Amino acid sequence: MNAQDRKVSKAHEALMGLVIGDAFGMPTTSYTPAIIKKLLGEVGDFLDAPSGHPLHSGLKAGIVTDDTEIAILIAKIKNS
């Protein structure tokens, strides 16, 4: 693997980490730890956003947010 391929691979790995972290954290966005514990208990898996969530109400477990969409758009711009 050449240097350019390694850079692309590392960028891909970083984006995948962002995607997974975004989907995992989506239902807890903007909540304090106390609210998270009250609404969701111990979070250890991908979960649906709670009903009435201020940003993500109705999103199903594993769905990414605009954070991921923006990062992918930036990556595409930087790669063009």
N, CA, C and O atoms as a GROMACS GRO file, in nm:
protein
  320
    1MET      N    1   0.085  -0.118   0.000
    1MET     CA    2   0.000   0.000   0.000
    1MET      C    3   0.090   0.125   0.000
    1MET      O    4   0.180   0.137   0.083
    2ASN      N    5   0.064   0.215  -0.092
    2ASN     CA    6   0.146   0.336  -0.100
    2ASN      C    7   0.095   0.442  -0.001
    2ASN      O    8  -0.007   0.424   0.064
    3ALA      N    9   0.168   0.552   0.008
    3ALA     CA   10   0.137   0.657   0.106
    3ALA      C   11  -0.003   0.716   0.082
    3ALA      O   12  -0.076   0.741   0.178
    4GLN      N   13  -0.038   0.737  -0.042
    4GLN     CA   14  -0.171   0.794  -0.072
    4GLN      C   15  -0.282   0.697  -0.031
    4GLN      O   16  -0.382   0.740   0.027
    5ASP      N   17  -0.265   0.570  -0.058
    5ASP     CA   18  -0.364   0.470  -0.018
    5ASP      C   19  -0.378   0.465   0.134
    5ASP      O   20  -0.489   0.450   0.185
    6ARG      N   21  -0.267   0.478   0.206
    6ARG     CA   22  -0.271   0.480   0.353
    6ARG      C   23  -0.349   0.601   0.403
    6ARG      O   24  -0.428   0.589   0.497
    7LYS      N   25  -0.328   0.717   0.341
    7LYS     CA   26  -0.402   0.837   0.380
    7LYS      C   27  -0.552   0.819   0.358
    7LYS      O   28  -0.633   0.854   0.443
    8VAL      N   29  -0.587   0.765   0.244
    8VAL     CA   30  -0.728   0.742   0.213
    8VAL      C   31  -0.788   0.642   0.311
    8VAL      O   32  -0.900   0.660   0.358
    9SER      N   33  -0.714   0.536   0.341
    9SER     CA   34  -0.762   0.435   0.435
    9SER      C   35  -0.784   0.496   0.574
    9SER      O   36  -0.885   0.468   0.638
   10LYS      N   37  -0.690   0.578   0.620
   10LYS     CA   38  -0.704   0.641   0.751
   10LYS      C   39  -0.821   0.739   0.753
   10LYS      O   40  -0.893   0.747   0.853
   11ALA      N   41  -0.841   0.812   0.645
   11ALA     CA   42  -0.955   0.903   0.637
   11ALA      C   43  -1.086   0.824   0.642
   11ALA      O   44  -1.181   0.865   0.708
   12HIS      N   45  -1.090   0.713   0.570
   12HIS     CA   46  -1.209   0.628   0.570
   12HIS      C   47  -1.236   0.575   0.710
   12HIS      O   48  -1.351   0.576   0.756
   13GLU      N   49  -1.133   0.528   0.778
   13GLU     CA   50  -1.148   0.476   0.914
   13GLU      C   51  -1.199   0.586   1.008
   13GLU      O   52  -1.284   0.559   1.094
   14ALA      N   53  -1.147   0.707   0.994
   14ALA     CA   54  -1.191   0.818   1.079
   14ALA      C   55  -1.338   0.849   1.054
   14ALA      O   56  -1.415   0.871   1.148
   15LEU      N   57  -1.378   0.851   0.928
   15LEU     CA   58  -1.519   0.878   0.896
   15LEU      C   59  -1.609   0.767   0.949
   15LEU      O   60  -1.719   0.794   0.997
   16MET      N   61  -1.564   0.643   0.941
   16MET     CA   62  -1.645   0.533   0.994
   16MET      C   63  -1.660   0.546   1.146
   16MET      O   64  -1.768   0.517   1.199
   17GLY      N   65  -1.556   0.588   1.214
   17GLY     CA   66  -1.566   0.611   1.358
   17GLY      C   67  -1.666   0.721   1.389
   17GLY      O   68  -1.745   0.709   1.483
   18LEU      N   69  -1.664   0.828   1.310
   18LEU     CA   70  -1.760   0.937   1.327
   18LEU      C   71  -1.902   0.887   1.305
   18LEU      O   72  -1.992   0.920   1.383
   19VAL      N   73  -1.924   0.808   1.200
   19VAL     CA   74  -2.057   0.757   1.168
   19VAL      C   75  -2.111   0.671   1.282
   19VAL      O   76  -2.225   0.689   1.326
   20ILE      N   77  -2.029   0.580   1.331
   20ILE     CA   78  -2.073   0.491   1.439
   20ILE      C   79  -2.099   0.571   1.566
   20ILE      O   80  -2.201   0.550   1.633
   21GLY      N   81  -2.008   0.661   1.601
   21GLY     CA   82  -2.027   0.742   1.721
   21GLY      C   83  -2.149   0.832   1.711
   21GLY      O   84  -2.220   0.850   1.810
   22ASP      N   85  -2.174   0.888   1.595
   22ASP     CA   86  -2.290   0.974   1.575
   22ASP      C   87  -2.419   0.895   1.591
   22ASP      O   88  -2.510   0.938   1.661
   23ALA      N   89  -2.426   0.779   1.528
   23ALA     CA   90  -2.547   0.696   1.539
   23ALA      C   91  -2.568   0.649   1.682
   23ALA      O   92  -2.682   0.643   1.730
   24PHE      N   93  -2.461   0.614   1.752
   24PHE     CA   94  -2.471   0.567   1.890
   24PHE      C   95  -2.517   0.680   1.982
   24PHE      O   96  -2.599   0.658   2.071
   25GLY      N   97  -2.465   0.800   1.961
   25GLY     CA   98  -2.498   0.912   2.048
   25GLY      C   99  -2.623   0.990   2.009
   25GLY      O  100  -2.669   1.074   2.086
   26MET      N  101  -2.677   0.962   1.892
   26MET     CA  102  -2.792   1.038   1.843
   26MET      C  103  -2.905   1.054   1.945
   26MET      O  104  -2.953   1.166   1.963
   27PRO      N  105  -2.950   0.947   2.012
   27PRO     CA  106  -3.065   0.965   2.101
   27PRO      C  107  -3.035   1.045   2.228
   27PRO      O  108  -3.128   1.084   2.299
   28THR      N  109  -2.907   1.069   2.257
   28THR     CA  110  -2.872   1.141   2.380
   28THR      C  111  -2.830   1.285   2.355
   28THR      O  112  -2.800   1.358   2.450
   29THR      N  113  -2.826   1.326   2.230
   29THR     CA  114  -2.782   1.461   2.196
   29THR      C  115  -2.864   1.566   2.270
   29THR      O  116  -2.987   1.559   2.271
   30SER      N  117  -2.797   1.660   2.330
   30SER     CA  118  -2.851   1.775   2.403
   30SER      C  119  -2.908   1.740   2.540
   30SER      O  120  -2.963   1.827   2.607
   31TYR      N  121  -2.895   1.616   2.582
   31TYR     CA  122  -2.943   1.576   2.714
   31TYR      C  123  -2.827   1.570   2.814
   31TYR      O  124  -2.714   1.536   2.778
   32THR      N  125  -2.857   1.605   2.938
   32THR     CA  126  -2.760   1.590   3.045
   32THR      C  127  -2.751   1.443   3.084
   32THR      O  128  -2.842   1.366   3.053
   33PRO      N  129  -2.644   1.403   3.153
   33PRO     CA  130  -2.636   1.264   3.199
   33PRO      C  131  -2.758   1.223   3.283
   33PRO      O  132  -2.804   1.109   3.272
   34ALA      N  133  -2.809   1.312   3.366
   34ALA     CA  134  -2.925   1.279   3.450
   34ALA      C  135  -3.049   1.252   3.365
   34ALA      O  136  -3.124   1.158   3.393
   35ILE      N  137  -3.070   1.332   3.263
   35ILE     CA  138  -3.186   1.311   3.174
   35ILE      C  139  -3.169   1.182   3.095
   35ILE      O  140  -3.265   1.108   3.076
   36ILE      N  141  -3.048   1.156   3.049
   36ILE     CA  142  -3.022   1.032   2.974
   36ILE      C  143  -3.056   0.912   3.060
   36ILE      O  144  -3.124   0.819   3.015
   37LYS      N  145  -3.009   0.912   3.183
   37LYS     CA  146  -3.035   0.799   3.274
   37LYS      C  147  -3.185   0.784   3.298
   37LYS      O  148  -3.237   0.672   3.300
   38LYS      N  149  -3.255   0.895   3.317
   38LYS     CA  150  -3.399   0.891   3.343
   38LYS      C  151  -3.478   0.840   3.221
   38LYS      O  152  -3.568   0.757   3.235
   39LEU      N  153  -3.442   0.889   3.102
   39LEU     CA  154  -3.517   0.852   2.980
   39LEU      C  155  -3.475   0.718   2.921
   39LEU      O  156  -3.558   0.643   2.872
   40LEU      N  157  -3.345   0.690   2.926
   40LEU     CA  158  -3.292   0.575   2.852
   40LEU      C  159  -3.226   0.469   2.940
   40LEU      O  160  -3.198   0.359   2.894
   41GLY      N  161  -3.202   0.502   3.065
   41GLY     CA  162  -3.131   0.409   3.152
   41GLY      C  163  -2.985   0.402   3.111
   41GLY      O  164  -2.927   0.501   3.067
   42GLU      N  165  -2.926   0.285   3.125
   42GLU     CA  166  -2.787   0.264   3.084
   42GLU      C  167  -2.784   0.242   2.933
   42GLU      O  168  -2.844   0.147   2.883
   43VAL      N  169  -2.715   0.327   2.863
   43VAL     CA  170  -2.707   0.315   2.717
   43VAL      C  171  -2.589   0.225   2.682
   43VAL      O  172  -2.475   0.256   2.716
   44GLY      N  173  -2.618   0.116   2.614
   44GLY     CA  174  -2.513   0.023   2.576
   44GLY      C  175  -2.533  -0.032   2.437
   44GLY      O  176  -2.466  -0.126   2.395
   45ASP      N  177  -2.626   0.028   2.364
   45ASP     CA  178  -2.657  -0.019   2.229
   45ASP      C  179  -2.716   0.097   2.151
   45ASP      O  180  -2.745   0.203   2.207
   46PHE      N  181  -2.735   0.077   2.023
   46PHE     CA  182  -2.802   0.178   1.942
   46PHE      C  183  -2.949   0.180   1.984
   46PHE      O  184  -3.013   0.076   1.997
   47LEU      N  185  -3.002   0.301   2.005
   47LEU     CA  186  -3.140   0.316   2.050
   47LEU      C  187  -3.215   0.415   1.962
   47LEU      O  188  -3.155   0.503   1.900
   48ASP      N  189  -3.349   0.399   1.958
   48ASP     CA  190  -3.433   0.500   1.895
   48ASP      C  191  -3.423   0.629   1.976
   48ASP      O  192  -3.400   0.624   2.097
   49ALA      N  193  -3.441   0.742   1.910
   49ALA     CA  194  -3.448   0.868   1.984
   49ALA      C  195  -3.578   0.868   2.064
   49ALA      O  196  -3.681   0.820   2.016
   50PRO      N  197  -3.574   0.920   2.186
   50PRO     CA  198  -3.697   0.924   2.266
   50PRO      C  199  -3.803   1.011   2.198
   50PRO      O  200  -3.772   1.108   2.131
   51SER      N  201  -3.927   0.974   2.218
   51SER     CA  202  -4.038   1.054   2.165
   51SER      C  203  -4.028   1.195   2.224
   51SER      O  204  -4.008   1.211   2.344
   52GLY      N  205  -4.042   1.294   2.139
   52GLY     CA  206  -4.034   1.432   2.183
   52GLY      C  207  -3.892   1.486   2.193
   52GLY      O  208  -3.871   1.597   2.242
   53HIS      N  209  -3.794   1.408   2.147
   53HIS     CA  210  -3.654   1.457   2.149
   53HIS      C  211  -3.649   1.590   2.076
   53HIS      O  212  -3.709   1.604   1.969
   54PRO      N  213  -3.578   1.690   2.132
   54PRO     CA  214  -3.579   1.823   2.071
   54PRO      C  215  -3.517   1.830   1.931
   54PRO      O  216  -3.548   1.922   1.856
   55LEU      N  217  -3.431   1.736   1.896
   55LEU     CA  218  -3.366   1.740   1.765
   55LEU      C  219  -3.394   1.617   1.680
   55LEU      O  220  -3.397   1.627   1.557
   56HIS      N  221  -3.414   1.502   1.742
   56HIS     CA  222  -3.416   1.377   1.666
   56HIS      C  223  -3.541   1.292   1.688
   56HIS      O  224  -3.539   1.172   1.661
   57SER      N  225  -3.648   1.351   1.736
   57SER     CA  226  -3.770   1.274   1.761
   57SER      C  227  -3.810   1.197   1.636
   57SER      O  228  -3.817   1.252   1.526
   58GLY      N  229  -3.837   1.069   1.654
   58GLY     CA  230  -3.878   0.984   1.543
   58GLY      C  231  -3.765   0.911   1.473
   58GLY      O  232  -3.790   0.820   1.394
   59LEU      N  233  -3.639   0.948   1.502
   59LEU     CA  234  -3.528   0.877   1.438
   59LEU      C  235  -3.511   0.740   1.501
   59LEU      O  236  -3.517   0.724   1.623
   60LYS      N  237  -3.490   0.642   1.417
   60LYS     CA  238  -3.473   0.504   1.462
   60LYS      C  239  -3.328   0.476   1.499
   60LYS      O  240  -3.236   0.548   1.459
   61ALA      N  241  -3.309   0.372   1.576
   61ALA     CA  242  -3.175   0.330   1.620
   61ALA      C  243  -3.082   0.314   1.501
   61ALA      O  244  -3.119   0.256   1.399
   62GLY      N  245  -2.961   0.366   1.515
   62GLY     CA  246  -2.859   0.350   1.411
   62GLY      C  247  -2.860   0.458   1.304
   62GLY      O  248  -2.775   0.456   1.215
   63ILE      N  249  -2.955   0.550   1.310
   63ILE     CA  250  -2.961   0.658   1.211
   63ILE      C  251  -2.859   0.766   1.247
   63ILE      O  252  -2.843   0.800   1.364
   64VAL      N  253  -2.791   0.818   1.148
   64VAL     CA  254  -2.695   0.925   1.171
   64VAL      C  255  -2.764   1.060   1.163
   64VAL      O  256  -2.878   1.072   1.116
   65THR      N  257  -2.694   1.162   1.211
   65THR     CA  258  -2.750   1.297   1.212
   65THR      C  259  -2.683   1.382   1.104
   65THR      O  260  -2.603   1.334   1.024
   66ASP      N  261  -2.718   1.508   1.105
   66ASP     CA  262  -2.657   1.601   1.011
   66ASP      C  263  -2.507   1.615   1.034
   66ASP      O  264  -2.435   1.656   0.943
   67ASP      N  265  -2.459   1.582   1.154
   67ASP     CA  266  -2.314   1.588   1.179
   67ASP      C  267  -2.239   1.497   1.081
   67ASP      O  268  -2.138   1.537   1.023
   68THR      N  269  -2.289   1.376   1.063
   68THR     CA  270  -2.228   1.282   0.969
   68THR      C  271  -2.244   1.331   0.826
   68THR      O  272  -2.149   1.326   0.747
   69GLU      N  273  -2.362   1.378   0.792
   69GLU     CA  274  -2.387   1.425   0.656
   69GLU      C  275  -2.292   1.540   0.619
   69GLU      O  276  -2.239   1.543   0.508
   70ILE      N  277  -2.271   1.632   0.712
   70ILE     CA  278  -2.181   1.745   0.686
   70ILE      C  279  -2.037   1.696   0.672
   70ILE      O  280  -1.965   1.741   0.582
   71ALA      N  281  -1.994   1.605   0.758
   71ALA     CA  282  -1.857   1.554   0.750
   71ALA      C  283  -1.833   1.485   0.616
   71ALA      O  284  -1.727   1.502   0.556
   72ILE      N  285  -1.930   1.409   0.569
   72ILE     CA  286  -1.915   1.341   0.440
   72ILE      C  287  -1.909   1.443   0.327
   72ILE      O  288  -1.830   1.428   0.234
   73LEU      N  289  -1.992   1.545   0.333
   73LEU     CA  290  -1.987   1.649   0.230
   73LEU      C  291  -1.851   1.719   0.228
   73LEU      O  292  -1.795   1.744   0.121
   74ILE      N  293  -1.798   1.749   0.345
   74ILE     CA  294  -1.665   1.812   0.352
   74ILE      C  295  -1.558   1.720   0.295
   74ILE      O  296  -1.469   1.764   0.223
   75ALA      N  297  -1.567   1.592   0.329
   75ALA     CA  298  -1.469   1.495   0.277
   75ALA      C  299  -1.476   1.488   0.124
   75ALA      O  300  -1.373   1.479   0.057
   76LYS      N  301  -1.597   1.493   0.070
   76LYS     CA  302  -1.612   1.489  -0.076
   76LYS      C  303  -1.553   1.614  -0.141
   76LYS      O  304  -1.487   1.606  -0.245
   77ILE      N  305  -1.575   1.729  -0.079
   77ILE     CA  306  -1.520   1.854  -0.133
   77ILE      C  307  -1.367   1.850  -0.130
   77ILE      O  308  -1.301   1.888  -0.227
   78LYS      N  309  -1.310   1.804  -0.016
   78LYS     CA  310  -1.164   1.797  -0.003
   78LYS      C  311  -1.103   1.698  -0.100
   78LYS      O  312  -0.987   1.711  -0.139
   79ASN      N  313  -1.181   1.597  -0.141
   79ASN     CA  314  -1.130   1.492  -0.229
   79ASN      C  315  -1.145   1.528  -0.377
   79ASN      O  316  -1.087   1.462  -0.463
   80SER      N  317  -1.222   1.632  -0.407
   80SER     CA  318  -1.244   1.666  -0.548
   80SER      C  319  -1.139   1.761  -0.603
   80SER      O  320  -1.145   1.799  -0.720
   0.00000   0.00000   0.00000
